[in-house]
Amino acid sequence: MKVQLIRHATLKLNINNKTILVDPILASKGEMTPVPGVKNQNNNPLVELPIDASVVAKADAMLLTHIHRDHFDETAIKLIDKDIAIFCQPEDKAKIGENGFNFVNAIDQGYSWNDISFNRTGGQHGTGQIGKLMGTVSGYVITAKNESSVYITGDTIWCKEVEEALENYKPEVIISFAGSAQFSDGGDPITMNKEHILQICRKSPTSKVIVVHMEAWNHCMLTRKGLKEFLHESKVLDRVYIPEDGEIIDL
């Protein structure tokens, strides 16, 4: 198995001789408006794609954790083949189909495709009223014979749903969407912060942890450097991968 971070939450997974594109945002740097309410008001995405968008768009299947604009954008809708197999949460199926995609598969609990299994998990995209307004988000545990099991957390904070997923599936690899995204400076995070990543490491001490969803969207406060320093002090950095955009991790 290989995992490539493209940018933000956009990933390519090579598993069982198939390439799965996860949460594609393919816009060029600065094409989208910033999230209001935070100090950094630069347009999104904050950085360019490390690979040409037309190359990123080519895959055997696409997995969407949810369809907020920083996980599935207009450029991706234009570039990705409308006959690609798509896997998503039930709440998003109709909207994805409205964009012209022909093979949209909603996963309620589990789904199998080309001997690859997808099991959907829950999460909390923030706390209180903001968490409710953000709607349903999902994570996915992906397994295939002779491959490492992978849990993609999706946009969630550390919560009982994440803890239950770790307990129930015992994934060998965990891809965590971090960034400590916020809607106001100093506000509660709607994605994992550094303390949440540490919780994952402590809950699953034998898993490899890959942390993405940083430094590409204006309301993401956690940087790679800050996370590395914190995890080094916490003595867990040796089993955490914090890839750069475009980097490939061979598992």
C-alpha positions as CSV (number, residue, x, y, z in Angstrom):
1,M,0.0,0.0,0.0
2,K,1.1,3.5,-0.7
3,V,-0.4,6.8,0.6
4,Q,0.2,10.1,-1.2
5,L,-0.7,13.4,0.3
6,I,-1.7,15.7,-2.5
7,R,-2.8,18.8,-0.4
8,H,-5.0,19.4,2.6
9,A,-7.2,16.3,2.8
10,T,-6.7,15.2,-0.8
11,L,-5.0,11.8,-0.9
12,K,-4.3,9.0,-3.3
13,L,-4.3,5.5,-1.9
14,N,-2.8,2.7,-3.9
15,I,-4.4,-0.5,-2.5
16,N,-5.0,-3.9,-4.0
17,N,-3.7,-2.6,-7.4
18,K,-6.3,0.2,-7.4
19,T,-5.9,3.9,-7.0
20,I,-8.5,5.6,-4.7
21,L,-8.7,9.4,-4.8
22,V,-9.9,10.9,-1.4
23,D,-11.6,14.3,-1.0
24,P,-10.3,16.1,-4.0
25,I,-9.9,19.9,-4.0
26,L,-8.1,20.7,-7.3
27,A,-8.4,24.5,-7.5
28,S,-5.3,26.6,-8.0
29,K,-3.9,28.6,-5.2
30,G,-6.1,31.5,-4.1
31,E,-9.1,30.7,-6.3
32,M,-11.6,30.4,-3.4
33,T,-12.7,32.9,-0.8
34,P,-11.4,32.6,2.8
35,V,-13.3,31.4,5.8
36,P,-14.4,34.6,7.6
37,G,-13.8,35.2,11.3
38,V,-10.1,34.4,11.6
39,K,-7.0,36.6,11.3
40,N,-5.6,34.9,8.2
41,Q,-7.8,36.2,5.4
42,N,-5.8,34.9,2.4
43,N,-7.8,33.2,-0.3
44,N,-8.0,29.4,-0.4
45,P,-6.2,27.2,-1.1
46,L,-3.2,28.8,0.5
47,V,-0.7,26.7,-1.5
48,E,-0.5,25.3,-5.1
49,L,-1.0,21.7,-5.9
50,P,2.3,19.8,-6.1
51,I,1.1,17.9,-9.1
52,D,-1.0,19.0,-12.1
53,A,-4.7,18.8,-11.3
54,S,-5.4,16.7,-14.4
55,V,-3.0,14.1,-13.2
56,V,-4.5,14.1,-9.7
57,A,-8.0,13.6,-11.1
58,K,-7.1,10.2,-12.7
59,A,-8.0,7.3,-10.4
60,D,-10.0,4.1,-10.3
61,A,-12.4,5.3,-7.6
62,M,-13.1,8.3,-5.4
63,L,-13.9,8.3,-1.7
64,L,-15.6,11.4,-0.2
65,T,-15.7,11.8,3.5
66,H,-18.2,14.7,3.1
67,I,-18.6,17.4,0.5
68,H,-17.8,20.7,2.2
69,R,-16.0,22.9,-0.3
70,D,-12.5,22.1,1.1
71,H,-13.0,18.4,0.4
72,F,-14.8,18.5,-3.0
73,D,-14.6,21.5,-5.2
74,E,-15.8,22.8,-8.5
75,T,-12.5,22.1,-10.2
76,A,-12.6,18.5,-9.1
77,I,-16.2,18.2,-10.4
78,K,-15.1,19.5,-13.8
79,L,-12.0,17.3,-14.2
80,I,-12.9,13.9,-12.7
81,D,-14.4,11.3,-15.0
82,K,-18.2,11.2,-14.5
83,D,-18.1,7.4,-14.8
84,I,-15.7,6.9,-11.8
85,A,-16.9,4.8,-8.9
86,I,-17.7,7.1,-6.0
87,F,-18.2,6.1,-2.3
88,C,-19.8,8.5,0.1
89,Q,-22.0,8.9,3.1
90,P,-25.8,8.6,2.4
91,E,-26.4,12.3,3.0
92,D,-24.3,13.3,0.1
93,K,-25.4,10.9,-2.6
94,A,-28.1,13.0,-4.2
95,K,-25.9,16.2,-4.4
96,I,-23.0,14.3,-6.0
97,G,-25.3,12.8,-8.5
98,E,-26.7,16.2,-9.4
99,N,-23.1,17.1,-10.6
100,G,-23.3,14.5,-13.3
101,F,-21.6,11.5,-11.7
102,N,-23.1,8.2,-12.7
103,F,-21.9,5.6,-10.2
104,V,-22.4,7.0,-6.7
105,N,-22.5,4.4,-4.0
106,A,-23.8,5.5,-0.6
107,I,-22.2,3.6,2.3
108,D,-24.5,3.2,5.3
109,Q,-22.3,0.8,7.2
110,G,-20.2,-1.2,4.8
111,Y,-19.5,-1.7,1.1
112,S,-17.2,-4.0,-1.0
113,W,-15.6,-3.1,-4.3
114,N,-12.9,-5.0,-6.2
115,D,-12.1,-7.0,-3.0
116,I,-11.6,-3.8,-1.1
117,S,-13.9,-3.2,1.9
118,F,-15.1,0.1,3.2
119,N,-16.7,0.5,6.6
120,R,-18.1,3.9,7.5
121,T,-17.4,5.4,11.0
122,G,-18.9,8.4,12.7
123,G,-17.4,11.6,14.0
124,Q,-18.1,15.1,15.4
125,H,-17.1,18.1,13.2
126,G,-16.9,20.4,16.2
127,T,-18.7,21.0,19.4
128,G,-22.0,22.5,20.5
129,Q,-24.1,24.4,17.9
130,I,-21.3,24.7,15.4
131,G,-20.8,20.9,15.4
132,K,-24.5,20.6,14.7
133,L,-24.4,23.1,11.9
134,M,-21.5,21.4,10.2
135,G,-23.7,18.4,9.5
136,T,-22.8,14.7,9.2
137,V,-19.3,13.7,8.5
138,S,-17.8,10.3,8.2
139,G,-14.6,8.4,8.5
140,Y,-13.8,5.1,6.7
141,V,-11.9,2.0,7.6
142,I,-10.5,0.4,4.4
143,T,-9.3,-3.2,4.2
144,A,-8.1,-5.6,1.6
145,K,-6.3,-9.0,1.7
146,N,-2.6,-8.7,2.3
147,E,-2.8,-5.0,2.8
148,S,-2.6,-2.9,5.9
149,S,-5.9,-1.7,7.3
150,V,-6.4,2.0,7.0
151,Y,-8.7,4.3,9.1
152,I,-9.3,7.7,7.6
153,T,-10.9,9.8,10.4
154,G,-12.5,12.4,8.2
155,D,-13.2,15.9,9.6
156,T,-13.7,15.2,13.3
157,I,-12.4,16.1,16.6
158,W,-11.4,13.4,19.2
159,C,-14.7,12.0,20.3
160,K,-16.4,8.8,21.3
161,E,-17.0,7.8,17.7
162,V,-13.3,8.0,16.9
163,E,-12.4,6.1,20.1
164,E,-15.0,3.4,19.2
165,A,-13.6,3.1,15.7
166,L,-10.1,2.5,17.0
167,E,-11.4,-0.1,19.5
168,N,-13.6,-1.9,17.0
169,Y,-11.3,-2.0,14.0
170,K,-7.8,-1.8,15.4
171,P,-6.4,-0.2,12.2
172,E,-2.8,-0.6,11.4
173,V,-2.7,2.8,9.8
174,I,-4.6,5.9,10.9
175,I,-4.9,8.9,8.6
176,S,-6.0,11.8,10.8
177,F,-7.5,15.1,9.4
178,A,-5.9,17.7,11.7
179,G,-5.2,21.4,11.3
180,S,-7.2,22.5,14.4
181,A,-9.6,24.4,12.1
182,Q,-11.6,27.1,13.7
183,F,-14.2,29.7,12.9
184,S,-12.8,32.3,15.2
185,D,-9.4,33.0,16.6
186,G,-9.2,31.1,19.8
187,G,-12.4,29.2,19.1
188,D,-13.0,25.5,19.7
189,P,-11.5,23.3,16.9
190,I,-13.7,21.6,14.4
191,T,-10.9,19.2,13.3
192,M,-8.2,17.5,15.3
193,N,-5.7,19.6,17.2
194,K,-2.3,18.4,18.5
195,E,-3.8,17.1,21.8
196,H,-6.3,15.0,19.8
197,I,-3.5,13.5,17.7
198,L,-1.7,12.5,20.9
199,Q,-5.0,10.9,22.1
200,I,-5.0,8.7,19.0
201,C,-1.4,7.8,19.5
202,R,-2.0,6.7,23.1
203,K,-5.2,4.9,22.2
204,S,-3.6,2.9,19.4
205,P,0.1,2.5,20.4
206,T,0.9,0.0,17.7
207,S,-0.7,1.9,14.8
208,K,1.2,4.1,12.3
209,V,-0.3,7.6,12.3
210,I,-0.3,9.9,9.2
211,V,-1.4,13.4,9.9
212,V,-2.8,15.6,7.0
213,H,-5.2,18.6,6.6
214,M,-2.7,21.3,7.5
215,E,-1.4,24.6,6.1
216,A,-3.6,24.7,3.0
217,W,-6.9,26.4,4.3
218,N,-7.0,29.7,6.0
219,H,-8.8,28.6,9.2
220,C,-6.5,25.7,9.9
221,M,-4.3,26.9,12.8
222,L,-2.1,23.9,13.5
223,T,1.2,23.8,11.5
224,R,3.4,20.8,10.7
225,K,6.2,22.4,12.7
226,G,4.1,23.0,15.7
227,L,2.7,19.4,15.6
228,K,6.2,17.9,15.2
229,E,7.5,19.8,18.2
230,F,4.6,18.8,20.4
231,L,4.7,15.1,19.5
232,H,8.5,15.1,19.9
233,E,8.0,16.4,23.5
234,S,5.3,13.8,24.0
235,K,7.7,11.1,22.8
236,V,5.4,9.7,20.1
237,L,6.9,11.4,17.0
238,D,8.8,8.2,16.0
239,R,5.6,6.6,14.7
240,V,3.8,9.6,13.3
241,Y,4.2,10.6,9.7
242,I,3.6,14.3,8.8
243,P,4.0,14.4,5.1
244,E,4.7,17.3,2.8
245,D,2.4,18.0,-0.1
246,G,3.1,15.5,-2.8
247,E,5.0,13.1,-0.6
248,I,4.4,9.3,-0.9
249,I,4.5,7.0,2.1
250,D,5.1,3.4,1.2
251,L,3.5,1.1,3.8
